[in-house]
Amino acid sequence: MYALELIDGIDDLVHEAKPVPLSDRVRVDRAELDSLVGALRGEVAALRRSHDALGLIGELESIVREAGTVPLTGQVRVEREAVYAILDTLRVVVPELAREAP
C-alpha cells in the first residue's frame, strides 16, 4: 500500500534529520515534508471512512505549519517524538481502512 510507504518516507526523513542542540527537535526540509504529507493526505482521502486518519494527517500538517524555521535554509524544526506518535497511530489506522475499502 502506497500510504504505508509514504508514512515510512516521513519516518525516514525525521529519523535521518539532524538534531537541534539542547532540544527534542530535529531539522527537516519543509518542502520535502510538505510533499510527503500532501501525498499521504491524497492516498488516505481515497479510502472510505478516513476521517480519523485525515485528522491525524491534519495534526501532522499543523506540526509542520507551526514549526520554527531554521534561518537561511528551507528547513523547519519539528518535535521528533510528536511526529513519531502520529506516524505510529497512522500505521495502525491506515491498513484497517484499506481492509474496509471495497
Buried (B, 14 or more C-beta within 10 A) or exposed (E): EEBBEBBBBBBEBBEEBEEBEEEEBBBBBBEBBBEBBEBBBEBBEEBEEBEBBBEBBEBBBEBBEEBEEBEEEEBBBBBBEBBBEBBEBBBEBBEEBBEEEE
